Amino acid sequence: MASKGRVFSGARPTGRQHLGNYLGAIKNYVALQKDYDCIYCIVDLHALTTLDTTQNLRENTYEMALDWLAAGIDPQKTILFVQSNVPEVTELHTILSMVTPLGKLTDLPTFKEKIRENPNNINYGLVGYPVLMSADILLYKANAVPVGVDQAPHIEFAREVVRTFNHRYNTNVLVEPEMKVTEVPKVLGIDGKNKMSKSLDNHIEIAATPEETLQRVMKMVTDPARQRRSDPGNPDVCNVFTLHKVFSSPEEVEMVNRECRRAGIGCVEDKQLFAKNLNAALAPFREKRAELGRNPDYVFDVLRDGAKRARVIAQQTMAEVRAAIGLF
C-alpha cells in the first residue's frame, strides 16, 4: 500500500505520446506509483478550450491511455480515467468559480500565453481553465501534484482557492495540495531549437516503429556549427548528445563526448548509435503496447473502471462541499 498520500495529475489528450511526454511526465507517473496512491486523468474538457474540432478527440484519448498503460501505469494500483466521465468536476468547478476573482484569472501567466496562441478564440472556458484545473485536484483531495516549476503559479492558485472557500464557508472540507516539484527536462525536438511538439512536427513518437524512429533521428539537428565530418563538434550544444545521456550507456556517452570533440565520430554515426539505443530502450514498451492494442476494449474497460472508482471519491467530496455551503 502506498503511504505518502494521494497524487493527482492530468494531461490533455494529445494522442500517441512522444519522447518529451515520456521524459517529462509519463516516466514520473510510473515511478510515483511505488509510494503514492495515484490518480491520473486525461483531461478532455480542458482540451475543448482550444480545439477547433473534436473529430479525433476519442481516438487521441484512446492512444494516450494505451501509451500510459504500456509504459507502466498499473490500473490495479492507480486510478486512470477520463475527466468528462466524472461530472462532479464540473459541479465543483462552478462552485469554485463563485469564490474566484476574475482579475486573478486574467493575471495568470498561462492565460496570457493562451491569448497569444489563440487570439481568435478567447472563450469563457479559457479564462476559467485554472478553476477547472483546481477542481480536478481538489475533488480528489490530492496531497501532492507533480509539476515543473513553471506550473507553480497554478498550484498556488489552487491553494488560494482552498483557503478562500474554507474561510467563506467556515469549513476545512477542501485540502491544500502541495506542489511536488519534479525535474522536468526540456526535451527539444528534432529541430534542436523548439520544445518537442506534435504541432511543430518535430517530435519522435515512443510508439513509432524502429524504422520510423531511425528516420526521425537522422533528421535531428546536432551541432549547428559543425559543417563537415572532419570538423570537431561540441556535444554541449548537441540535442542528440543530451538524449544520449538518457538512453545510452555511460561508456557510450563518454565515447561520444570524447570522439565528437576530436572529429573521431561524425554526426551520422552519432545519430545511428542513438537511434539504436533508443529503439532498444523502447522495445519492451512497444511490445507491451502491441499486446494491449490487440484488445482495444481493454483500454476502454480500464478507463470506465477508473471513472467508477474516481466517482466514489468525487461524490463523497461533493456531498461534503454541498453540506458546507448549505446546498440541498
Phi, psi and omega in degrees: 000133176296152190230348187269358180123194184249133178251138172234139172208149179222157178214146180291146182287101183250011178082210182302135188272153180246179184302323178297317176298318183294309183286330184275336185219304190301315181302321179289320177305314182296315182296324183294338182298338182291327188242347185232157165278114188255139174234116181241134190231136171267110193270080183289331178293322176301322182298331183295341182292336184234353181284137174275332179215149178254019184305321184255011187298314181294317179297317180296324178295315179298312183297321179293315179297321179298316178298316181298316181293318180294330181282345176129005173293123186259108182293349175281332179261326192244145174269117178240123185205174179257132187310312186291348179278358175238086188296344179301336182293327180286329176293314179295322177303315180298315181296316181293332179295338180285345181245016184247118177294136181299320182299327179295322181291316183286347177272345183293139184300327181294323179296317179296323178294317180294327177298317179295322182283329184229062185298339182259008181218059178268086186263169181301320180297327179293320178295318183273006181311313181295332179289317177295322177297319177296319179299321177306313185286312188288332180300329183254009178050048180291136176277330185220145177232114180284117181215162170279165184298336181291342179266003182306318180302327182285325177289321177295323176300315179298322179294321178295321177299317179299312182297319180294313181297310183297323179290314183299320185255012174051058184215174172229030184299312183274146185251131177287120179281147174265145177276119176264097185292126177244147176280099182263107181292142175276103183270112179284152179280186183293345177281348178073006183239312186258156176302140181304129187204140176293321183297333178266358182051043179239027188254166173233113182287138181288340179266005180295159176287161176305322181292316178297321180297315179300317180299317181291318180298321182293344176271354185294139176281133179256231177284111185296341181276347182272114185258328184234159179302329183277351179283136171296145179251172179236097181300337182297337181247014184258121180295326179297319180295323177302318181282334173304321183298338180267320190249353180251161180289157178304323180294319179291322177299315179297318180296313180298317180301316183287309187288328178296319183293336180246018177063026177281342177224139179267172182295326180296311179297321180300313182289325177297319178296317180296316180299319179300314182289323178295314179297322179294319181293326184269354183303313179298321177299313183294324177295316179294320180297316179298320179297312180294324183293342178288347177229079184305330181298334181300314181298314180293326176296318178299316181293321178293317178295321178298318179296321178298315179291322179294323182294330177301315179291315184298318182293324177294316179299315182292328175297319179290321179296313180297321179295320180295323181281326185103019178280152176281000000 
